[in-house]
Structure formats: C-alpha cells, structure tokens
Amino acid sequence: MDHTNIVSLTELSVDHCATISAFHIGAIEATRLVSLGFTPGARVSMSQNYGRGPLIVTVRGTRVALGRLEAAKIFVERTLG
C-alpha cells in the first residue's frame, strides 16, 4: 500500500474511485458507518463533492450522503489509472 496515495474522503474528486483504508472516529460513529457498508477494503465512488456541503458517495451499490466533518475522518486509497 502506497501511503502517499491515502487521502481523506473529502479530497476524492467526482467520478473517482477509492478503497476505504481506515477511519479515525469514535465507536458510535464507526458503528453507524459500518452499518452503511463503510468497511476497510470496500470500494467507494464519489458522486458529488462541491467543496462544501454534504458529499454523496456510492458504497456497495448504495448512494450515501455524508457530512463533510464525518467524511474528513474516513481515509481512502485512491485508485490510479
């Protein structure tokens, strides 16, 4: 795994994909994210990221809206190419 390629989910551009590598959040938030399909190794695709306001991502075939503060705590490895 190339650590230079790991970024916060908020840094992922629209139509780009990534793999969830980790999250740095509390237990309650982690439980909620896991129940939505955000687990290490899951692929995510960015559908909406205007630079402010909520993000919309697709994870495990489901579109999910996340607040920016929550998304900033999810770290992904960008897919190259």
N, C-alpha and C positions, 0 to 999 in steps of 0.2 A: 504494500500500500504506500503510495506517494503522499506524504503528509503535506506537501506544498499544494496539493490538489484538494485538500479538505477545507471547506468554507461553510459559513452559516447558510442555512436555507434561504435567508433573506437576500443573499448575494447571487442566487441562481437566476439566470435570465429566462424569460418566457420561451417556451418550446424546447428548453434544455432538460436533460435527464440527469439524475444523480442517484447514488446509493446511500442510504442512511448509514452513517458510521457510529454516531453516538448522540446522546442529548445530555445537557448539563442543567437538570431541573430537579425539583423536589419529587417525592414519591407520589403525591396526589396527581400532579401534572403528568408524570410518567405513566401512571395507570391509565389516565384518560387517553394519552397518545397511543399507547399500546392497544387499547380497545378500538381505536380508529384505524389500526393497521400500521402505525409507525413503529417498526421494529428494526433493529440493526440488520442490514442486508437487504431491506425492502427497497425497491426502486420507486423513485418519485419523479414526476414530470411537472414542471412549472407551467400553469395555465394563465395566471395573472400576477403581475408584480409591477405595480405602478411607481414604486419607490416610496409610497406612503399608503396608509390604509391596509386592509387585510390582503393576504396572499391567497390564491386559490391554487392548490396542487392536486394532482391525481396520484393516489397511492392505492395499490392493489385493486385497481379498476373503479375506485370511488373518488369523486371530487370532494375535497375538504377545504373549507375556509379556515385560515389560521390568522390570529392577530400577529402583528409584527414582533411584539415582545416575546411571544411564545415561539415564533418561528426562528428568532435570533438565537435561541437556545438549542436548536436542532442542527447538528453538523452532518454534512453530506460530502461524499467524494464525487466530484464532477466526472461525468463520462466524457472522454475525449473522442474526437472524431466524428 
